[in-house]
Amino acid sequence: MKDKHTMTKHPDHAHRPRVLAAARRALAPLLVVASLGLAGCASAPQQNQAAHPQDPWERYNRSMTTFNDRVDEAVFKPVATAYQTITPQPVRTGVGNFFDNIGDLWSMVNFALQGKGEKAYNHLVRFTTNTTLGLGGLIDIATYAQIPRERQDFGLTLAHWGIKPGPYLVLPLIGPSTLRDTVALPVDWQGYVLNDMHPVSHRNSLTALRWTDKRARLLNTTDTLDAVALDRYSLVRDFYLRQRDPGLYEQGDDAGRIEDFDD
């Protein structure tokens, strides 16, 4: 029985190399095409699994990004969508101008800390012009007067003085950051003038309005990003790290930079 069993299986073993060889020949073109396709997708998840030099905590960061996205889908995005739907565009523009004008004051302080007197003066002019002539900042007259806005924060001030960014870090609810920018956050919070407003209920209402307006301004952008990005995490990470490199900005390479780093 053993010999018979061996004899009955022997032909299959004999044909197997030829079958495997034929299968390899048939699949070879498909494998080549697939390899070329993966190589051409610079932002594909498979490509981005390699360790990024500034992202040693990628597994945690991806998990936190997923958490933030779920909270955004459940809470922030619906609120921002409702705000955009029921609030007329001129009102939303005025709200955004008001908070941007307050941000110009903190940018002025950071430019002063960086020793950039001209830029600090420009933002002082922006703030005083919009506050006095622009109805408390609701109208952005300074932009019409071609006074440039260059958003700054304490993280960029630390970077100007040579503090390295450290590892990329995704914070709960806040989103992309670095170790340096995370350390700088408490200073930015203290430097934002509305944080000292009393009563606390008014401060909290303005804070909620500020972040709702920010999210509403990004609705179209995030929808487009979701549609085109094969690996949105890597795209956001690389873009954020580029934006936080003061060397590019100080050397005049401001192509692709955004005005508001929080966005």
C-alpha positions as CSV (number, residue, x, y, z in Angstrom):
1,M,0.0,0.0,0.0
2,K,2.8,2.3,0.7
3,D,4.4,1.7,-2.7
4,K,1.1,2.2,-4.4
5,H,0.4,5.4,-2.5
6,T,3.8,6.6,-3.5
7,M,3.3,5.7,-7.1
8,T,-0.1,7.5,-7.3
9,K,1.4,10.8,-5.9
10,H,4.6,10.7,-7.8
11,P,3.2,12.1,-11.1
12,D,1.8,15.1,-9.2
13,H,5.3,15.8,-7.8
14,A,6.8,15.4,-11.2
15,H,4.4,17.9,-12.8
16,R,4.5,20.4,-10.0
17,P,7.8,22.2,-11.0
18,R,6.4,22.7,-14.5
19,V,3.1,24.1,-13.2
20,L,5.0,26.5,-10.9
21,A,7.2,27.6,-13.7
22,A,4.2,28.3,-15.9
23,A,2.5,30.2,-13.1
24,R,5.6,32.3,-12.6
25,R,5.8,33.2,-16.3
26,A,2.1,34.1,-16.3
27,L,2.3,36.3,-13.2
28,A,5.6,38.0,-14.0
29,P,4.1,40.8,-16.1
30,L,1.5,41.5,-13.4
31,L,4.2,41.6,-10.8
32,V,6.2,44.1,-12.8
33,V,3.2,46.3,-13.3
34,A,2.3,46.1,-9.7
35,S,5.8,47.0,-8.6
36,L,5.9,50.0,-10.9
37,G,2.5,51.2,-9.6
38,L,3.7,51.0,-6.0
39,A,6.9,52.8,-6.9
40,G,5.0,55.6,-8.5
41,C,2.7,56.2,-5.5
42,A,5.0,58.3,-3.4
43,S,2.4,58.7,-0.7
44,A,1.2,55.1,-0.6
45,P,1.0,53.6,2.9
46,Q,3.4,50.8,1.9
47,Q,6.1,53.3,1.1
48,N,5.5,55.2,4.3
49,Q,6.0,52.3,6.6
50,A,9.7,52.9,6.5
51,A,10.9,54.8,9.6
52,H,10.8,58.5,9.2
53,P,13.9,60.2,10.9
54,Q,11.6,62.6,12.8
55,D,8.8,60.1,13.5
56,P,10.2,57.4,15.9
57,W,6.7,57.2,17.6
58,E,4.8,56.6,14.3
59,R,2.7,53.8,15.7
60,Y,1.4,55.9,18.6
61,N,1.1,59.0,16.3
62,R,-1.0,57.0,13.8
63,S,-3.3,55.7,16.6
64,M,-3.7,59.2,18.0
65,T,-4.5,60.6,14.5
66,T,-7.2,58.0,14.1
67,F,-8.7,59.0,17.5
68,N,-8.6,62.7,16.6
69,D,-10.2,62.0,13.3
70,R,-13.0,60.1,14.9
71,V,-13.6,62.9,17.4
72,D,-13.6,65.4,14.6
73,E,-16.1,63.4,12.6
74,A,-18.4,62.9,15.6
75,V,-18.2,66.4,17.1
76,F,-16.1,69.1,15.5
77,K,-17.0,68.7,11.9
78,P,-20.8,68.6,12.4
79,V,-20.6,71.7,14.6
80,A,-18.5,73.5,12.1
81,T,-20.8,72.5,9.2
82,A,-23.8,73.7,11.1
83,Y,-22.0,77.0,11.9
84,Q,-21.1,77.5,8.2
85,T,-24.7,76.7,7.2
86,I,-26.5,79.1,9.5
87,T,-24.0,81.9,9.7
88,P,-23.8,84.3,6.7
89,Q,-20.5,84.6,5.0
90,P,-19.9,88.3,6.0
91,V,-20.4,87.4,9.6
92,R,-18.0,84.4,9.4
93,T,-15.4,86.7,7.7
94,G,-15.7,89.2,10.5
95,V,-15.3,86.5,13.2
96,G,-12.2,85.2,11.4
97,N,-10.7,88.6,11.1
98,F,-11.3,89.3,14.8
99,F,-9.4,86.3,16.0
100,D,-6.7,86.7,13.3
101,N,-6.2,90.3,14.5
102,I,-5.6,89.1,18.1
103,G,-3.1,86.6,16.8
104,D,-1.2,89.4,15.1
105,L,-0.4,90.8,18.6
106,W,1.2,87.5,19.7
107,S,3.1,87.3,16.4
108,M,4.4,90.8,17.1
109,V,5.7,89.6,20.5
110,N,7.4,86.6,19.0
111,F,9.1,88.6,16.2
112,A,10.4,90.9,18.9
113,L,11.8,87.9,20.8
114,Q,13.5,86.8,17.7
115,G,15.1,90.2,17.3
116,K,13.2,91.0,14.1
117,G,12.3,94.6,14.7
118,E,10.8,95.4,11.3
119,K,8.5,92.4,11.3
120,A,7.4,93.2,14.9
121,Y,6.6,96.8,13.9
122,N,4.6,95.6,10.9
123,H,2.4,93.4,13.1
124,L,2.0,96.2,15.6
125,V,0.8,98.4,12.8
126,R,-1.5,95.6,11.6
127,F,-3.0,95.2,15.1
128,T,-3.5,98.9,15.8
129,T,-4.9,99.6,12.3
130,N,-7.4,96.8,12.4
131,T,-8.4,97.4,16.0
132,T,-9.0,101.2,15.6
133,L,-10.1,101.5,12.0
134,G,-11.4,98.0,11.4
135,L,-14.1,98.0,14.1
136,G,-12.1,96.0,16.7
137,G,-10.5,93.8,14.0
138,L,-13.7,92.7,12.3
139,I,-12.5,94.3,9.0
140,D,-9.0,93.5,7.9
141,I,-7.9,96.9,6.6
142,A,-4.2,96.1,7.0
143,T,-4.3,93.4,4.4
144,Y,-5.9,95.9,1.9
145,A,-3.1,98.3,2.8
146,Q,-0.7,95.5,1.9
147,I,0.8,95.1,5.3
148,P,1.9,91.4,5.3
149,R,0.8,88.9,8.0
150,E,3.4,86.3,9.0
151,R,2.0,84.1,11.7
152,Q,4.5,83.3,14.5
153,D,4.4,81.4,17.8
154,F,6.7,80.6,20.6
155,G,7.7,77.2,19.0
156,L,9.1,79.1,16.0
157,T,10.8,81.5,18.3
158,L,12.6,78.6,20.0
159,A,13.4,77.3,16.5
160,H,14.9,80.7,15.6
161,W,17.3,80.5,18.5
162,G,18.5,77.0,17.5
163,I,16.2,74.7,19.4
164,K,15.7,71.5,17.3
165,P,12.2,70.3,16.7
166,G,12.7,66.9,18.2
167,P,10.4,64.0,17.3
168,Y,7.1,64.5,15.5
169,L,4.2,64.2,18.0
170,V,0.4,64.0,17.5
171,L,-1.4,65.5,20.5
172,P,-4.9,64.5,21.6
173,L,-7.5,66.9,19.9
174,I,-4.8,69.4,19.0
175,G,-3.1,67.3,16.3
176,P,0.3,67.6,14.7
177,S,3.1,69.0,16.8
178,T,6.8,68.3,17.7
179,L,8.4,67.9,21.0
180,R,9.7,71.5,20.8
181,D,6.3,72.9,19.8
182,T,4.6,70.9,22.6
183,V,6.9,72.4,25.2
184,A,6.1,75.9,23.7
185,L,2.3,75.4,23.9
186,P,1.8,76.6,27.5
187,V,3.7,79.9,26.6
188,D,1.4,80.4,23.5
189,W,-1.7,79.8,25.6
190,Q,-0.5,82.3,28.2
191,G,0.4,84.8,25.4
192,Y,-3.1,84.7,23.9
193,V,-4.8,87.8,25.3
194,L,-8.3,86.3,25.4
195,N,-7.1,83.7,27.8
196,D,-7.1,86.3,30.6
197,M,-10.7,87.5,29.9
198,H,-13.2,87.5,32.7
199,P,-15.7,86.2,33.4
200,V,-14.6,82.7,32.5
201,S,-17.9,82.0,30.7
202,H,-17.2,84.8,28.2
203,R,-13.7,83.5,27.6
204,N,-14.9,79.9,27.1
205,S,-17.6,81.1,24.7
206,L,-15.0,83.0,22.6
207,T,-12.7,80.0,22.6
208,A,-15.4,77.7,21.4
209,L,-16.3,80.3,18.7
210,R,-12.7,80.6,17.7
211,W,-12.1,76.9,17.1
212,T,-15.5,76.4,15.5
213,D,-14.6,79.2,13.0
214,K,-11.2,77.6,12.4
215,R,-12.7,74.2,11.7
216,A,-15.4,75.7,9.4
217,R,-12.7,77.5,7.3
218,L,-11.0,74.1,6.8
219,L,-14.1,72.1,5.7
220,N,-13.4,72.1,2.0
221,T,-9.6,71.6,2.6
222,T,-10.0,68.5,4.7
223,D,-12.6,67.0,2.3
224,T,-10.2,67.5,-0.6
225,L,-7.3,66.0,1.4
226,D,-9.4,62.9,2.2
227,A,-10.2,62.5,-1.4
228,V,-6.7,62.8,-2.9
229,A,-4.3,61.5,-0.2
230,L,-3.4,57.8,-0.3
231,D,-1.8,58.1,3.1
232,R,-3.1,61.2,4.7
233,Y,-1.1,60.7,7.9
234,S,2.2,60.9,6.0
235,L,1.1,63.8,3.9
236,V,0.1,65.9,6.9
237,R,3.2,65.0,8.9
238,D,5.6,65.9,6.1
239,F,3.7,69.1,5.3
240,Y,3.7,70.1,9.0
241,L,7.4,69.5,9.5
242,R,8.2,71.6,6.5
243,Q,6.0,74.4,7.7
244,R,7.8,74.4,11.1
245,D,11.2,74.7,9.5
246,P,12.2,78.4,10.1
247,G,15.3,78.0,7.9
248,L,13.2,77.8,4.7
249,Y,11.2,80.9,5.7
250,E,14.2,83.0,6.8
251,Q,16.0,82.1,3.6
252,G,13.1,83.4,1.5
253,D,11.8,79.9,0.5
254,D,8.2,80.5,1.4
255,A,6.6,78.6,-1.4
256,G,3.9,76.4,-0.1
257,R,3.9,77.9,3.3
258,I,0.6,78.5,5.0
259,E,-0.3,81.6,6.9
260,D,-1.7,80.0,10.0
261,F,0.2,77.1,11.4
262,D,-2.7,76.0,13.6
263,D,-4.6,75.2,10.4
